[in-house]
Amino acid sequence: MAFAVVVDLYISAEEYLKWYSHSAQDVYTTARDGRSVRFPAKILQRFVTREGIKGSFLITFDETHKFQDIVRL
């Protein structure tokens, strides 16, 4: 069964570059419902601006906890 979480993120451009430059790096954060979430930093690439990444995102995973999709809310 697939599941989704909503996360609120603020990551500076400099911090994101540190993560992204290491292809195996994951982002660790807490979802709005209190669950701990880990996902690859590379999924955020399309949301990076000069200021970094800021906003709320809906992240969907499959039944094996593999990333499926991310949408800015």
Backbone as CSV, one residue per row, in Angstrom:
resi,resn,N_x,N_y,N_z,CA_x,CA_y,CA_z,C_x,C_y,C_z
1,MET,0.838,-1.179,0.000,0.000,0.000,0.000,0.888,1.251,0.000
2,ALA,0.664,2.132,-0.931,1.424,3.377,-1.015,1.000,4.316,0.104
3,PHE,1.884,5.241,0.441,1.548,6.237,1.452,2.214,7.558,1.090
4,ALA,1.729,8.625,1.712,2.254,9.959,1.432,2.455,10.705,2.742
5,VAL,3.369,11.654,2.707,3.619,12.524,3.856,3.710,13.954,3.355
6,VAL,3.391,14.882,4.236,3.552,16.306,3.940,4.689,16.816,4.817
7,VAL,5.658,17.489,4.172,6.784,18.064,4.905,6.887,19.548,4.582
8,ASP,7.325,20.306,5.557,7.607,21.728,5.382,9.119,21.877,5.411
9,LEU,9.679,22.469,4.358,11.137,22.545,4.240,11.616,23.974,4.058
10,TYR,12.738,24.262,4.684,13.526,25.445,4.334,14.978,25.000,4.330
11,ILE,15.547,24.938,3.159,16.936,24.525,2.985,17.627,25.615,2.181
12,SER,18.673,26.184,2.721,19.387,27.231,1.993,20.039,26.625,0.747
13,ALA,20.327,27.469,-0.221,20.970,27.005,-1.455,22.322,26.367,-1.149
14,GLU,23.058,26.947,-0.229,24.374,26.416,0.120,24.261,25.036,0.766
15,GLU,23.303,24.879,1.656,23.104,23.598,2.324,22.676,22.528,1.314
16,TYR,21.784,22.894,0.406,21.338,21.928,-0.590,22.493,21.491,-1.486
17,LEU,23.328,22.425,-1.889,24.477,22.074,-2.729,25.388,21.069,-2.039
18,LYS,25.567,21.191,-0.738,26.376,20.221,0.008,25.770,18.835,-0.090
19,TRP,24.435,18.752,0.069,23.761,17.457,-0.023,23.848,16.909,-1.443
20,TYR,23.513,17.748,-2.412,23.399,17.275,-3.781,24.748,16.868,-4.362
21,SER,25.814,17.501,-3.924,27.134,17.166,-4.457,27.579,15.771,-4.025
22,HIS,26.951,15.217,-3.026,27.194,13.843,-2.581,25.972,13.028,-2.980
23,SER,26.040,12.329,-4.113,24.857,11.689,-4.706,24.126,10.725,-3.778
24,ALA,24.772,10.223,-2.741,24.115,9.271,-1.843,23.455,9.957,-0.649
25,GLN,23.506,11.277,-0.589,22.980,11.992,0.576,21.465,11.995,0.617
26,ASP,20.947,11.819,1.799,19.511,11.852,2.033,19.148,13.046,2.899
27,VAL,17.925,13.486,2.751,17.362,14.522,3.610,16.581,13.807,4.711
28,TYR,16.827,14.191,5.944,16.094,13.674,7.094,15.264,14.816,7.656
29,THR,13.965,14.600,7.821,13.093,15.641,8.350,11.908,14.991,9.058
30,THR,11.044,15.813,9.598,9.845,15.326,10.266,8.632,15.789,9.484
31,ALA,7.740,14.847,9.188,6.502,15.164,8.481,5.559,15.901,9.428
32,ARG,4.557,16.528,8.889,3.584,17.262,9.707,2.905,16.368,10.736
33,ASP,2.756,15.084,10.419,2.098,14.171,11.351,3.048,13.579,12.392
34,GLY,4.309,14.040,12.394,5.266,13.612,13.403,6.170,12.464,12.989
35,ARG,5.902,11.837,11.852,6.754,10.734,11.397,8.098,11.253,10.915
36,SER,9.147,10.488,11.187,10.466,10.780,10.640,10.487,10.321,9.196
37,VAL,11.065,11.157,8.334,11.089,10.874,6.905,12.509,11.021,6.384
38,ARG,12.898,10.109,5.513,14.192,10.189,4.831,13.935,10.011,3.347
39,PHE,14.554,10.877,2.536,14.398,10.770,1.091,15.628,11.343,0.411
40,PRO,15.896,10.942,-0.838,17.079,11.426,-1.550,17.011,12.932,-1.821
41,ALA,18.090,13.623,-1.558,18.139,15.071,-1.801,17.874,15.408,-3.263
42,LYS,18.239,14.517,-4.168,18.087,14.815,-5.601,16.642,15.025,-6.028
43,ILE,15.658,14.519,-5.261,14.257,14.715,-5.663,13.823,16.164,-5.533
44,LEU,14.614,16.964,-4.809,14.273,18.372,-4.605,14.867,19.296,-5.663
45,GLN,15.686,18.768,-6.542,16.437,19.586,-7.495,15.565,20.559,-8.277
46,ARG,14.413,20.129,-8.730,13.571,21.007,-9.561,12.927,22.147,-8.782
47,PHE,13.039,22.120,-7.444,12.431,23.155,-6.610,13.454,24.168,-6.084
48,VAL,14.717,24.022,-6.464,15.772,24.898,-5.956,15.725,26.252,-6.661
49,THR,15.779,27.315,-5.854,15.883,28.675,-6.378,17.180,29.277,-5.835
50,ARG,17.433,30.516,-6.129,18.627,31.189,-5.581,18.632,31.192,-4.058
51,GLU,17.436,31.244,-3.480,17.310,31.271,-2.025,17.351,29.874,-1.412
52,GLY,17.266,28.852,-2.233,17.252,27.479,-1.744,15.911,26.831,-2.002
53,ILE,15.451,26.049,-1.030,14.169,25.353,-1.148,13.312,25.765,0.031
54,LYS,12.123,26.275,-0.266,11.222,26.697,0.797,9.805,26.349,0.386
55,GLY,9.090,25.664,1.274,7.701,25.360,0.979,7.240,24.067,1.608
56,SER,6.009,23.722,1.296,5.398,22.484,1.759,5.306,21.531,0.572
57,PHE,5.578,20.260,0.841,5.637,19.271,-0.221,4.908,18.003,0.197
58,LEU,4.201,17.404,-0.761,3.568,16.107,-0.580,4.475,15.094,-1.263
59,ILE,4.994,14.150,-0.485,5.900,13.131,-1.014,5.194,11.780,-0.922
60,THR,5.170,11.065,-2.038,4.519,9.761,-2.103,5.572,8.665,-2.223
61,PHE,5.354,7.585,-1.456,6.229,6.414,-1.476,5.382,5.185,-1.794
62,ASP,6.011,4.146,-2.363,5.272,2.906,-2.613,5.297,2.023,-1.370
63,GLU,4.720,0.834,-1.487,4.600,-0.060,-0.336,5.950,-0.545,0.193
64,THR,7.006,-0.429,-0.622,8.347,-0.815,-0.155,9.135,0.407,0.330
65,HIS,8.448,1.532,0.486,9.021,2.795,0.955,9.942,3.450,-0.071
66,LYS,9.787,3.096,-1.321,10.569,3.706,-2.385,9.863,4.971,-2.862
67,PHE,10.627,6.038,-3.037,10.087,7.313,-3.513,9.338,7.129,-4.829
68,GLN,8.160,7.775,-4.940,7.361,7.744,-6.159,7.193,9.123,-6.786
69,ASP,6.825,10.137,-5.956,6.534,11.453,-6.527,6.634,12.512,-5.439
70,ILE,6.871,13.745,-5.881,6.866,14.891,-4.979,6.146,16.043,-5.667
71,VAL,5.298,16.739,-4.911,4.519,17.859,-5.431,4.591,18.995,-4.424
72,ARG,4.846,20.210,-4.928,4.799,21.379,-4.040,3.347,21.730,-3.779
73,LEU,3.017,21.964,-2.538,1.640,22.328,-2.175,1.459,23.824,-2.186
